[in-house]
C-alpha cells in the first residue's frame, strides 16, 4: 500500500469515527417497550379497610409525541398481602390499564396517567369457635372497576427507570382509596 492510499484510508476512517456518533444522535428514540416491578403501600381508609403492602408487575409502552413529551401506556397486575389481623384474611388484587403522559427534563421526568382499575377483594372462609358451637363464614370475592389515576416523578438512566407516585385506584373515592407506589423498570425494546 502506498503512502497516498494509506493517507486516504486513514482520513476516511477518521471521518467515519467522527461522524458515526453524531449520526446516531440525530436518529431520535421515538418509543420503548419494557416492564416495571411495583411496590405499593396503601394509605388512608384503604389501609384501614384491610389493604396491605402490594407487589406487582406492569408492562410499559412509551411513544414520543414531540420533543420531551411522550404518551405512555401501562398495564399490569398487583397483589396485596393479606391482613392477618382480620378474621377473614382479606386481600386485595387489582388489574390496572392506564394511559397518560410523561415530560422529561433530561433524566428526571413528571408523569400522570388515568385509566380503568379493576379491584378485587378476596376473603378466605373462616370459623369462629364460640358459645353454641362453631360458626362457619364462607369466603367472599367482590370486584369493582373504576377510573383510576397516578401522578408522580421519576428518573431515567439508560434503559432503567425509577418512579415514585401516588396511585388512586378509584378516583371517585380518592380520599378513601390511595397508595404510595414505587416502580423500577427496564426498557428492553426501543423503536
C-alpha positions in Angstrom: 0.0 0.0 0.0 1.5 3.3 -1.0 1.5 6.4 1.2 -1.4 8.2 -0.7 -3.6 5.1 -0.3 -2.7 4.8 3.4 -3.4 8.5 4.0 -6.8 8.3 2.1 -7.8 5.2 4.2 -6.7 7.0 7.5 -8.8 10.1 6.6 -11.8 8.0 5.6 -11.6 6.0 8.8 -11.3 9.2 10.9 -14.3 10.7 9.2 -16.3 7.6 9.8 -15.4 7.5 13.5 -16.1 11.2 14.0 -19.5 11.3 12.1 -20.9 8.0 13.3 -21.8 9.1 16.9 -23.3 12.3 15.5 -25.4 10.4 13.0 -26.6 8.1 15.8 -27.6 11.1 17.9 -29.7 12.5 15.1 -31.9 9.5 15.0 -34.5 10.1 17.7 -35.6 7.4 20.1 -39.3 7.5 19.4 -40.5 4.9 21.8 -39.8 2.0 24.1 -41.4 -1.2 25.5 -40.5 -2.6 28.9 -41.6 -3.9 32.2 -41.9 -2.3 35.7 -41.8 -4.1 39.1 -44.1 -2.3 41.6 -44.4 -2.0 45.3 -47.5 -0.3 46.8 -48.3 0.9 50.3 -52.0 1.7 50.8 -52.7 4.8 52.9 -55.8 6.3 54.4 -59.1 4.5 54.6 -57.9 1.8 52.1 -55.2 0.8 54.5 -57.6 0.9 57.5 -60.1 -1.1 55.5 -57.8 -4.1 55.1 -55.4 -3.4 52.3 -51.8 -4.3 53.0 -48.5 -3.9 51.0 -48.8 -4.8 47.4 -46.4 -6.2 44.8 -46.9 -6.3 41.1 -45.6 -6.2 37.5 -46.7 -3.8 34.7 -46.0 -3.9 31.0 -44.9 -0.5 29.8 -45.1 1.4 26.5 -43.8 4.9 25.7 -44.1 6.9 22.4 -42.6 10.4 22.0 -45.0 12.9 20.6 -42.9 16.0 20.3 -39.6 16.9 22.0 -39.6 15.6 25.5 -43.3 14.8 25.7 -44.4 11.2 25.5 -47.6 9.2 25.6 -47.4 6.3 28.0 -49.4 3.0 28.5 -49.0 0.7 31.4 -51.0 -2.4 32.2 -50.4 -4.9 34.9 -51.4 -6.9 38.0 -50.9 -6.1 41.7 -51.4 -8.5 44.6 -51.7 -7.2 48.1 -50.7 -9.4 51.0 -53.5 -10.5 53.3 -54.0 -8.6 56.6 -53.9 -11.4 59.1 -55.2 -9.2 62.0 -58.6 -9.6 60.3 -60.5 -12.8 61.0 -61.2 -13.4 57.3 -57.7 -12.7 55.9 -58.8 -10.1 53.4 -56.6 -9.4 50.5 -56.9 -7.1 47.5 -55.8 -7.6 43.9 -56.1 -5.2 41.1 -55.5 -5.0 37.3 -54.5 -1.6 36.1 -54.8 -0.3 32.5 -53.5 3.2 32.4 -52.7 5.7 29.6 -51.1 9.1 30.1 -48.2 11.4 29.5 -44.6 11.9 30.6 -42.5 15.0 30.3 -38.7 14.6 30.5 -36.2 17.2 31.9 -33.2 15.2 30.7 -33.1 12.2 33.2 -35.8 13.4 35.6 -39.4 13.5 34.5 -43.0 14.0 35.7 -45.8 11.6 34.7 -49.5 11.3 35.1 -51.8 8.5 33.9 -55.5 7.6 34.0 -57.5 4.5 33.1 -59.5 1.6 34.3 -58.6 -0.2 37.5 -60.4 -3.5 38.5 -60.1 -4.1 42.2 -61.0 -7.5 43.7 -61.4 -8.1 47.5 -60.9 -11.7 48.3 -61.5 -13.3 51.8 -60.9 -16.8 52.8 -63.5 -18.9 54.6 -63.1 -19.0 58.4 -64.7 -20.5 61.5 -65.3 -18.8 64.9 -65.4 -21.1 67.9 -68.0 -19.5 70.2 -70.8 -20.3 72.7 -73.2 -22.7 71.0 -70.7 -24.3 68.7 -68.5 -23.3 65.7 -69.8 -20.7 63.2 -68.6 -21.0 59.6 -68.3 -18.0 57.4 -67.9 -18.5 53.7 -65.2 -16.8 51.7 -66.1 -13.7 49.7 -65.0 -12.2 46.4 -66.1 -8.9 45.1 -64.8 -7.0 42.1 -65.3 -3.3 41.3 -64.0 -1.2 38.4 -63.5 2.5 38.5 -61.5 5.3 36.9 -58.0 5.2 38.4 -55.1 7.7 38.1 -51.5 8.1 39.0 -49.2 11.1 39.3 -45.5 11.2 40.2 -41.9 11.8 39.4 -39.2 9.6 38.1 -35.7 9.3 36.7 -34.4 7.5 33.6 -30.8 6.4 33.2 -30.0 4.3 30.2 -32.7 1.6 29.9 -33.5 1.8 33.6 -36.4 3.8 35.1 -37.3 4.6 38.7 -40.6 6.2 39.6 -42.4 7.4 42.8 -46.1 8.2 42.5 -49.5 8.2 44.1 -52.0 5.7 42.9 -55.7 6.4 43.1 -57.4 3.1 42.1 -60.8 4.7 42.4 -60.8 8.5 41.5 -64.4 8.7 42.7 -63.2 7.6 46.2 -59.8 9.4 46.0 -59.9 10.4 49.7 -60.5 6.8 50.7 -58.5 4.7 48.2 -54.9 5.7 47.6 -51.4 4.2 47.8 -47.8 5.3 47.6 -46.4 3.4 44.6 -42.7 2.9 43.7 -41.7 1.2 40.4 -38.4 0.1 39.0 -38.4 -0.6 35.2 -36.3 -1.8 32.4 -36.8 -0.8 28.7 -35.8 -3.8 26.6 -37.0 -2.7 23.2 -36.5 0.8 21.5 -38.1 1.9 18.2 
